[in-house]
Amino acid sequence: MNCELCQANLPESINHKGEKHNLFKIDKPDRPHIVLEGTSKEKGNCGMHLITLEGNEEVKMGRGHESDVRISDISVSRCHAMIKFRNGRFMLEDNNSKFGTLVKVNDEMQVGLA
């Protein structure tokens, strides 16, 4: 997380009088959720999205104004991809974008074709 004014990196916590204090506290949702983290190399142009979905909900990702998660990168289509929650699982569906959809995964995960 960066300061909006000077773009300096902000710490997640501080120590005051020997006690640790978290600056950013986000409670874990009580429903299915995923966290998307921006990886932009532009200074101050990254962030996180906490997405909660249930039932047949969907999240649109892309450059367009109608997107739920907007990604301002010329290689991203206006309606690039959808995140869906089906049968208790999250699904990422590319919307036939020109450059495809890449995902960086930090932990092992099962991948299948829809």
Sequence and secondary structure as in RCSB ss.txt:
>XXXX:A:sequence
MNCELCQANLPESINHKGEKHNLFKIDKPDRPHIVLEGTSKEKGNCGMHLITLEGNEEVKMGRGHESDVRISDIS
VSRCHAMIKFRNGRFMLEDNNSKFGTLVKVNDEMQVGLA
>XXXX:A:secstr
 B TTT  B  SEEEETTEEEES      SS EEEEE   SSTT   EEEEE  TT EEEEESSTT SEE   TT
S TT EEEEEETTEEEEEE S SS      SS       
